[in-house]
Amino acid sequence: TLFLEFWKRHRATFVYEWKVYDWSESEEELILEIVNDADCEPKEYKHSYLHSTLVLICVTVMIFVIIGLTHVLVVFRVIIAGFLAKNHFQSNSSHIGAMLAGGLLHFLIITIMTRVNRIVAMKLCEIEKTRSFAATERSFTLKMFTFQFFTYFCSLFYVAFILGRINGHPGKYVRIAGEWRLEECHPSGCLTDLFIQMTIIMVAKQTISNVFEYTGPWFYRFMGKRKRSPKLQRKCANCYLKDESEVKDGDELCENCKLRDWHKNFQLTDVDSFSLFNEFLEMVIQFSFTTIFVAAFPLAPLFALINNVIEIRLDAIKMVTLQRRMVPKKTNNIGVWIDILEAIGVLAVIANGLVIGVSSDFIPRLVYRYVYGPCVNDTATNIDCMVGYINNTLSNASMSDSRVMFEPDQMITPDGFNATSCSYKDYRNSDFNVTPQFWLILAVRFAFVILFEHVLVICKFIAAWFVPAAPMQVKNERLFDKLKRLKEELRSSRPESVWIP
């Protein structure tokens, strides 16, 4: 919230310096229409419930397709983990191997779906038949970001809130095709899985994106150099006027040299109205990574900082030497992106509250410490209040239970002893029914999430109110400018006999 508020202050300063505080995008479009055709008629606002319903259905279908790809990713990880577990050399690292393979497949899905999402978003904008280019741009931005957000974060939401919670229990495990069991969380907790997944996606995506973002225009320019006409180069014997004896500073280039520079610039990578869109989208997705799930991935801001320090220089090189110059466009804000950033801020509060309250062991540890631990009612002294916590989180399945099926080699411990029971992480009794402790922990989890969310949202609104959206100097200067303008308008509208001091 502080980042967004200080960004607004920074923007307000430049908006005032560039004299675009009262600039209106709709008026600008009307002016351009009048310049092109003095007798033009404004394009009226229209709204079609049929088109809106069709677009809403298509967006919903597209989101379900992206969620379906997440299910494919889950099945892939389960199968990979099963194959690795059968190999004795890799059985201990099957879980990590499945996570790495799943992360790489997720990155491949992101790369492919980015192109698909762009095509679908453009087609939906055509169906909407928006009134102006600015409206089309806003509509495209919302749709594209929504699709990309689900593409990036669906698997992360699965790892954070679903992984290891729908697996069943001994004797009744959930299996895919009756063979492959669903994944369990890492022994150290589900946050470890989320940490690994985010590391792969964020670091790999940023690194590979920077490589392709720079090498693509560079390769295009390199190929352009090879295709350049050598005949044109030979004609340019000198860079100034033919009469070299009268050459002075500031003389224009000869026609051949002008033509050569024009060809050189024209052969650079083309830019269009959406060229900056990719840069904005990349930054907003990065902002999502540094806020959503940051409780599970505290290194995200550090990786974002390192990436941005490098990318600033790469973007400068790309825009100055590898791309054509962008056509300037007047504006006084970043449009719908600021609304998206604020929405991400609210979502980050909810997501991190759920991560701390539901995914982590923070609540179970508190419940054990004050309800089930050795320090309850101050009955123990000189003892750690968390002693016995691990055993408290485990339930036992008897080997003699007919409902539990074990392989013969699973009933022998590594030390050669015959096992009589097996422990698994859950709160269940001998009949595999959940215990009262499970319901108590669940109730405390949701109470914590609700409390955490409300407190942080209140703090968020207080911080937004506390930091002014514009510096006081800018506000005062605008106030004096407005006063001066009003005085001039009153002078011009009143008779000459009336004097306004």
C-alpha positions in Angstrom: 0.0 0.0 0.0 2.8 2.4 0.8 4.5 1.5 -2.5 1.3 2.4 -4.4 0.7 5.6 -2.5 4.2 6.9 -3.0 4.0 5.9 -6.6 0.9 8.1 -6.9 2.8 11.0 -5.3 5.6 10.5 -7.7 3.2 10.4 -10.6 1.4 13.6 -9.4 4.7 15.5 -9.5 5.3 14.6 -13.2 1.7 15.1 -14.2 1.9 18.7 -12.9 5.3 19.4 -14.5 4.0 18.1 -17.9 0.8 20.2 -17.5 -1.6 17.2 -18.1 -3.4 17.3 -14.8 -6.7 18.3 -16.4 -6.1 16.4 -19.6 -9.0 14.2 -20.8 -8.5 11.1 -22.9 -12.0 11.3 -24.4 -11.5 15.0 -25.4 -8.2 14.1 -27.0 -9.9 11.4 -29.1 -12.6 13.9 -30.2 -10.0 16.5 -31.1 -8.2 13.9 -33.3 -11.5 13.0 -35.0 -12.2 16.7 -35.7 -8.7 17.2 -37.1 -9.2 14.4 -39.5 -12.8 15.4 -40.4 -14.2 18.7 -39.4 -17.8 17.5 -40.0 -17.4 14.2 -38.1 -20.0 12.8 -35.7 -18.9 11.4 -32.4 -19.0 7.6 -32.1 -21.8 7.0 -29.6 -21.6 4.8 -26.5 -23.4 1.4 -27.0 -23.9 -1.6 -24.8 -25.0 -5.0 -25.8 -26.1 -7.5 -23.1 -25.8 -10.3 -25.7 -22.1 -9.4 -26.4 -21.4 -8.9 -22.7 -22.9 -12.3 -21.8 -21.0 -14.0 -24.7 -17.7 -12.4 -23.5 -18.4 -13.4 -19.9 -19.1 -17.0 -20.9 -15.9 -17.1 -23.0 -13.8 -15.7 -20.2 -15.2 -18.3 -17.8 -14.5 -21.1 -20.2 -11.0 -19.9 -20.7 -10.4 -19.7 -17.0 -11.7 -23.3 -16.6 -9.3 -24.4 -19.4 -6.4 -22.9 -17.5 -7.5 -24.6 -14.3 -7.8 -27.8 -16.3 -4.2 -27.4 -17.3 -3.4 -27.2 -13.6 -5.0 -30.6 -13.1 -2.9 -31.9 -15.9 0.2 -30.6 -14.1 -1.0 -32.3 -10.9 -1.4 -35.7 -12.6 2.0 -35.3 -14.3 3.7 -34.7 -10.9 1.9 -37.7 -9.4 3.0 -40.0 -12.2 6.6 -38.7 -12.1 6.8 -39.1 -8.3 5.5 -42.7 -8.7 8.1 -43.6 -11.3 10.9 -42.0 -9.3 9.8 -43.8 -6.1 10.0 -47.2 -7.8 13.7 -46.5 -8.5 15.6 -47.2 -5.3 18.4 -44.8 -6.3 15.9 -41.9 -6.5 13.2 -43.0 -4.0 14.4 -40.6 -1.3 14.3 -37.6 -3.7 11.2 -38.6 -5.6 9.2 -35.7 -4.0 11.8 -33.1 -4.9 12.2 -34.6 -8.4 8.5 -34.4 -9.0 8.4 -30.8 -7.8 11.3 -29.8 -10.2 9.7 -31.6 -13.1 6.3 -30.0 -12.3 7.9 -26.6 -12.2 9.6 -27.0 -15.5 6.3 -28.2 -17.1 4.5 -25.3 -15.5 7.0 -22.9 -17.1 6.4 -24.5 -20.5 2.7 -24.2 -20.0 3.1 -20.5 -19.1 5.2 -19.9 -22.3 2.6 -21.5 -24.6 -0.5 -20.1 -22.8 0.9 -16.6 -23.0 0.5 -16.6 -26.7 -2.8 -18.3 -26.6 -4.1 -15.9 -23.9 -3.1 -12.9 -26.1 -5.0 -14.3 -29.1 -8.1 -15.1 -27.1 -8.1 -11.6 -25.4 -7.9 -9.9 -28.7 -10.7 -11.9 -30.2 -12.9 -11.1 -27.1 -12.2 -7.4 -27.6 -13.4 -7.7 -31.2 -16.6 -9.3 -30.0 -17.1 -6.5 -27.5 -16.9 -3.8 -30.2 -15.6 -1.1 -27.9 -16.1 2.5 -28.8 -12.5 3.7 -28.9 -9.0 2.5 -28.9 -8.5 3.5 -25.3 -11.5 1.4 -24.3 -10.2 -1.6 -26.3 -6.8 -1.2 -24.6 -8.4 -1.3 -21.1 -10.6 -4.2 -22.0 -7.6 -6.1 -23.4 -5.5 -5.3 -20.4 -8.1 -6.7 -17.9 -8.7 -9.9 -19.9 -5.0 -10.6 -20.6 -4.0 -10.0 -17.0 -6.8 -12.2 -15.7 -5.7 -15.1 -18.0 -2.1 -14.6 -17.2 -2.8 -14.5 -13.4 -4.6 -17.8 -13.5 -1.9 -19.3 -15.7 0.8 -18.3 -13.2 -0.9 -18.8 -9.9 -3.4 -21.7 -10.3 -0.8 -24.3 -9.5 0.5 -22.2 -6.6 -2.9 -22.0 -5.1 -3.2 -25.8 -5.4 0.2 -26.3 -3.7 -0.7 -23.8 -1.0 -4.2 -24.8 -0.1 -5.1 -28.2 -1.6 -1.9 -30.3 -1.7 -1.9 -33.0 0.9 -5.4 -32.3 2.2 -7.5 -34.5 -0.1 -5.2 -37.6 0.0 -7.4 -39.7 2.3 -6.0 -42.0 4.9 -4.4 -45.5 5.2 -6.8 -48.0 3.7 -8.6 -45.4 1.7 -6.1 -43.3 -0.2 -7.2 -41.2 -3.2 -5.5 -42.6 -6.3 -5.4 -41.6 -9.9 -6.6 -44.5 -12.2 -6.5 -46.7 -9.1 -2.7 -46.8 -9.1 -1.0 -43.5 -8.4 -1.5 -41.8 -5.0 -1.9 -38.1 -4.8 1.2 -36.2 -3.6 1.8 -35.6 0.1 3.3 -32.4 1.5 7.0 -32.3 2.2 7.8 -33.7 5.7 8.8 -30.2 6.8 5.4 -28.8 5.8 3.5 -27.7 2.7 5.3 -24.3 2.7 8.4 -26.0 1.5 6.6 -27.2 -1.6 5.3 -23.7 -2.2 8.7 -22.2 -1.8 10.3 -24.6 -4.3 7.5 -24.1 -6.8 7.7 -20.3 -6.6 11.5 -20.3 -6.9 11.4 -22.3 -10.1 8.6 -20.2 -11.7 9.9 -16.8 -10.6 13.6 -17.2 -11.2 13.3 -19.3 -14.4 10.7 -17.0 -15.9 12.6 -13.8 -15.1 15.9 -15.2 -16.3 14.7 -16.8 -19.6 12.4 -13.8 -20.3 15.3 -11.4 -20.0 17.4 -13.5 -22.3 14.8 -13.8 -25.0 13.7 -10.2 -24.6 17.2 -8.9 -25.4 18.5 -11.6 -27.8 15.3 -11.4 -30.0 15.7 -7.8 -31.2 19.5 -8.3 -31.3 19.2 -11.3 -33.6 16.7 -9.4 -35.7 19.1 -6.5 -36.1 22.0 -8.9 -36.9 20.0 -10.5 -39.7 19.0 -7.1 -40.9 22.7 -6.1 -41.2 23.3 -9.1 -43.4 20.4 -8.2 -45.7 21.4 -4.5 -46.0 22.3 -3.5 -49.6 26.1 -3.1 -50.0 25.4 -0.9 -53.1 23.9 1.8 -51.0 27.0 1.7 -48.7 29.4 2.2 -51.6 27.5 5.2 -52.9 28.2 7.0 -49.6 31.7 8.2 -50.2 31.4 11.1 -47.7 28.9 12.1 -45.0 28.6 15.8 -45.9 27.9 18.1 -48.8 30.0 17.5 -51.9 31.8 20.8 -51.6 34.1 19.7 -48.7 35.9 23.1 -48.7 32.8 24.8 -47.4 31.7 22.1 -44.9 30.8 23.7 -41.5 29.4 22.4 -38.3 25.7 21.7 -38.5 25.7 20.9 -42.3 23.1 18.4 -43.2 24.0 14.8 -44.3 23.9 14.0 -48.0 20.9 12.3 -49.4 22.6 8.9 -49.6 23.6 9.1 -45.9 20.1 10.2 -44.9 18.7 7.3 -46.8 21.2 4.9 -45.2 20.3 6.1 -41.7 16.6 5.8 -42.6 17.1 2.2 -43.8 19.2 1.4 -40.7 16.4 2.7 -38.3 13.6 1.0 -40.4 15.4 -2.4 -40.1 15.1 -2.3 -36.3 12.4 -4.2 -34.5 9.0 -2.8 -35.1 7.0 -1.3 -32.2 3.2 -0.8 -31.9 0.6 0.4 -29.5 0.9 -2.7 -27.4 4.7 -2.7 -27.2 4.8 -1.3 -23.7 2.0 -3.7 -22.6 4.4 -6.6 -22.2 6.6 -4.5 -20.0 3.7 -3.4 -17.8 2.4 -7.0 -17.6 5.8 -8.3 -16.6 6.1 -5.8 -13.8 2.5 -6.4 -12.5 3.1 -10.2 -12.5 6.3 -9.6 -10.6 4.5 -7.4 -8.1 2.0 -10.3 -7.6 4.9 -12.6 -6.8 6.4 -10.1 -4.3 3.1 -9.7 -2.4 1.0 -12.9 -2.9 2.5 -15.9 -1.0 5.4 -13.7 0.2 4.9 -15.3 3.6 6.0 -18.6 2.1 8.6 -17.1 -0.2 10.4 -14.2 1.5 13.1 -14.1 -1.1 10.7 -12.9 -3.8 11.4 -9.1 -3.2 15.2 -9.8 -3.4 14.9 -11.7 -6.6 12.6 -8.9 -8.0 15.2 -6.3 -7.1 18.1 -8.1 -8.7 16.0 -8.8 -11.8 14.9 -5.1 -12.1 18.5 -3.8 -11.7 19.5 -5.9 -14.7 16.4 -5.4 -16.7 16.5 -1.6 -16.5 19.8 -1.7 -18.4 18.7 -4.4 -20.9 15.5 -2.4 -21.6 17.5 0.8 -22.1 19.8 -1.0 -24.6 16.8 -2.6 -26.4 14.7 0.6 -26.7 17.6 2.8 -27.8 19.6 0.5 -30.1 17.5 -2.5 -31.1 13.9 -1.1 -31.5 12.4 1.7 -33.5 11.4 4.8 -31.6 8.0 4.6 -30.0 5.4 7.1 -31.0 4.7 9.5 -28.0 1.3 9.4 -26.5 -0.1 11.9 -24.0 -1.5 10.5 -20.7 -1.7 11.4 -17.0 -1.7 8.0 -15.4 -1.0 4.3 -16.2 -4.7 3.6 -16.7 -6.3 0.4 -15.5 -3.0 -0.9 -14.3 -3.3 1.1 -11.0 -6.6 -0.6 -10.3 -5.1 -4.0 -11.0 -2.2 -3.2 -8.6 -4.6 -2.2 -5.8 -6.7 -5.3 -6.4 -3.5 -7.4 -6.0 -2.8 -5.6 -2.7 -6.1 -6.7 -1.3 -5.7 -10.2 -2.7 -2.3 -10.4 -1.1 -3.7 -9.8 2.4 -6.2 -12.6 1.9 -3.7 -15.0 0.4 -1.0 -14.5 3.0 -3.6 -14.8 5.8 -4.6 -18.1 4.4 -1.0 -19.2 4.0 -0.2 -18.4 7.6 -3.5 -19.7 9.0 -4.2 -22.7 6.8 -0.9 -23.9 5.2 1.6 -23.3 7.9 1.9 -25.0 11.3 1.5 -21.7 13.1 -2.0 -22.4 14.4 -1.5 -26.1 15.3 1.5 -25.2 17.3 -0.4 -22.5 19.2 -3.3 -24.9 19.9 -0.9 -27.6 21.2 1.0 -25.1 23.3 -2.0 -23.7 25.1 -4.5 -26.6 25.0 -2.7 -30.0 24.7 1.0 -29.3 25.6 2.8 -30.0 28.9 2.6 -26.4 30.0 -1.2 -26.3 30.1 -2.5 -25.0 33.5 1.1 -24.4 34.5 1.5 -28.1 35.6 5.0 -28.4 34.2 8.2 -26.5 35.1 11.6 -26.4 33.5 10.3 -28.0 30.3 9.9 -26.9 26.8 6.2 -26.3 26.1 6.5 -27.8 22.6 7.8 -31.2 23.7 5.7 -33.9 22.2 4.3 -31.7 19.4 5.4 -33.9 16.5 3.9 -37.1 18.1 0.7 -35.1 18.7 0.3 -34.4 15.0 0.6 -38.0 14.0 -2.0 -40.7 13.9 -1.3 -44.5 14.0 -2.5 -47.2 11.7 -2.2 -50.8 13.0 -0.5 -53.3 10.7 -3.1 -55.9 11.8 -6.0 -53.8 10.7 -7.6 -55.5 7.7 -8.5 -52.2 6.2 -4.8 -51.2 5.9 -2.8 -52.9 3.1 0.9 -52.9 3.4 3.6 -54.5 1.2 5.7 -57.1 3.0 8.8 -55.0 2.7 7.0 -52.0 4.2 6.4 -53.9 7.5 10.2 -54.2 8.2 12.1 -51.2 9.5 15.5 -50.3 8.2 17.0 -51.8 11.4 15.4 -55.2 10.6 12.5 -55.1 13.2 9.0 -56.0 12.4 6.7 -52.9 12.6 3.4 -53.3 14.3 2.0 -49.8 13.4 2.6 -47.0 11.0 2.3 -43.2 11.8 0.9 -40.7 9.4 0.3 -36.9 9.7 -3.3 -36.4 10.6 -5.7 -36.0 13.5 -7.6 -39.4 13.4 -8.5 -42.1 15.8 -8.1 -45.9 15.4 -11.4 -45.9 13.3 -9.9 -43.3 11.0 -12.4 -40.7 12.1 -11.3 -37.1 12.7 -10.7 -36.2 16.4 -12.1 -33.2 18.3 -8.6 -31.7 18.1 -9.0 -31.5 14.3 -12.2 -29.5 14.5 -10.7 -27.2 17.2 -7.6 -26.5 15.0 -9.9 -25.9 12.0 -12.0 -23.4 13.9 -9.0 -21.5 15.2 -7.5 -21.4 11.7 -10.5 -19.7 10.2 -10.9 -17.4 13.2 -7.3 -16.3 12.7 -7.7 -15.8 8.9 -10.8 -13.6 9.5 -9.1 -11.6 12.2 -5.8 -11.2 10.3 -7.6 -10.1 7.1 -9.8 -7.5 8.8 -6.9 -6.0 10.8 -4.6 -5.8 7.8 -7.3 -4.4 5.5 -8.0 -1.7 8.1 -4.3 -0.9 8.4 -4.1 -0.8 4.6 -6.9 1.8 4.4 -5.3 3.8 7.2 -2.0 3.8 5.4 -3.7 4.9 2.1 -5.4 7.7 3.9 -2.3 8.8 5.9 -0.1 9.3 2.8 -1.5 12.1 0.6 -2.0 11.1 -3.1 -0.1 14.3 -4.2 2.7 16.4 -2.5 1.4 19.6 -0.8 3.6 21.7 -3.1 1.9 20.3 -6.1 -1.5 20.8 -4.6 -0.7 24.4 -3.7 0.7 25.2 -7.1 -2.3 23.8 -8.8 -4.5 25.9 -6.4 -2.7 29.1 -7.4 -2.9 28.1 -11.1 -6.6 27.5 -10.8 -7.1 30.8 -9.1 -5.1 32.6 -11.8 -7.1 31.0 -14.5 -10.5 31.8 -12.9 -9.4 35.5 -12.5 -8.6 35.7 -16.2 -11.8 34.1 -17.1 -13.8 36.5 -15.0 -11.9 39.5 -16.4 -12.7 38.4 -20.0 -16.4 37.7 -19.2 -17.2 41.0 -17.3 -17.7 44.5 -18.8 -14.7 46.8 -19.0 -16.0 49.0 -16.2 -15.8 46.2 -13.7 -12.4 45.7 -12.3 -11.3 42.5 -10.5 -8.2 42.9 -8.3 
